Amino acid sequence: MVAKTKRVRRVGILTGGGDCPGLNAVIRGVAKPAHDNGLSVLGILDGFEGLVEGRAIELYNKDVSGILASGGTILGSSNKGDPFHWPEKSNGDIIITDKSKDAMKYYDAWGLDALIAIGGDGTMNIAKRLSDMGMNIVGVPKTIDNDLEATDQTFGHDSAVYVVSEALDRLHTTASSHHRVMVIEVMGRYAGWIALNGGLAGGADIILLPEFPFEWDAVFERVLKRNMMGKKFSIVCVAEGAKPKDGEMIVKKVDKKRTDPIQLGGIAEVVAQKISDNTGLETRYTVLGHLQRGGSPTPYDRILSTKFGTTAIKLAIKKKFGRMVALKGNEIVSVKIEDAIANQKLVKPDDQAVEAAIAIGVCFGTKNL
Ligand code: F6P
């Protein structure tokens, strides 16, 4: 997109959607070089909510020191602030309105030459629409789910996988001491990357993913087979979006105010109950929940976030707008935001992690793999 301004002097930055480890590292990666290049940086509060409502703070150099290792986001975030899908209360009901003009109004009033939008697919969809309205946007891909096709990895995913792996190590001890089946539910929405990578890193025996609807019998058989072989415990890592072949994903809540109204959750309890009923083995379940989204980023995520942030500000200074930074192999590149949101990245049967898991005897709950 052709820039509106001659030279980029002032950039806004916001973090949208669910928080994840590495957001502060990106903010730091954007702001430090921006300041060094004489730009001013405005931190927009609570994602697009702050842009619509005109809430922002000036980010000075001192504000971005010492935040590399901290989780969450110093700017706040929200998954309810879509300017094109703005929920408002009206006579006790929630009505959806379009507040994109308010977003444009504050962008202009604040004198911004560019906006760095850090977020997942929801944020990138909004970024694309605002960019079509004339806003100069550079995107940075964030999500623990790792489900953006345009980048080999999003930051936050490695940190989530680390937490899952550590949790599985801890569950192993009770599983083996009490000869139990332990089921753990992990996040990921409609993609199984956290369950796959976390399960592989934590030595899960059965991994259930949204991409491969499972057969109950295959799960029961695997647990019983392990038991007969003298392996007195089993670890099942189930993605929140996993579903049996004859069933649906379990929706915990529908909230119209959210960019994605569907909140998943509850499959681990069902899986644990079914295993217990059908095998007679003592079974427990754990829902890892937001533990896997909080805390300090791993070194990998700190480095990726820093590379993403510094590349994003470089793109903004060069006025390469309407683009999102991405990891391709070992290189940070940029892609058009519309290409970034075209497809969701899902686990495929021929993924090397799936093949490696199968090679070491992991069961995906289906005879087709
Ligand atoms: O997209 C990140 C994510 O953590 C998903 O894995 C999960 O389904 C969702 O967000 C949970 O959202 P919330 O924090 O709003 O409950």
Boltz pocket constraint, residues with backbone or C-beta under 6 A from the ligand:
constraints:
  - pocket:
      binder: B
      contacts: [[A, 18], [A, 19], [A, 79], [A, 120], [A, 143], [A, 144], [A, 145], [A, 187], [A, 188], [A, 189], [A, 240], [A, 262], [A, 263], [A, 264], [A, 293]]
      max_distance: 6.0
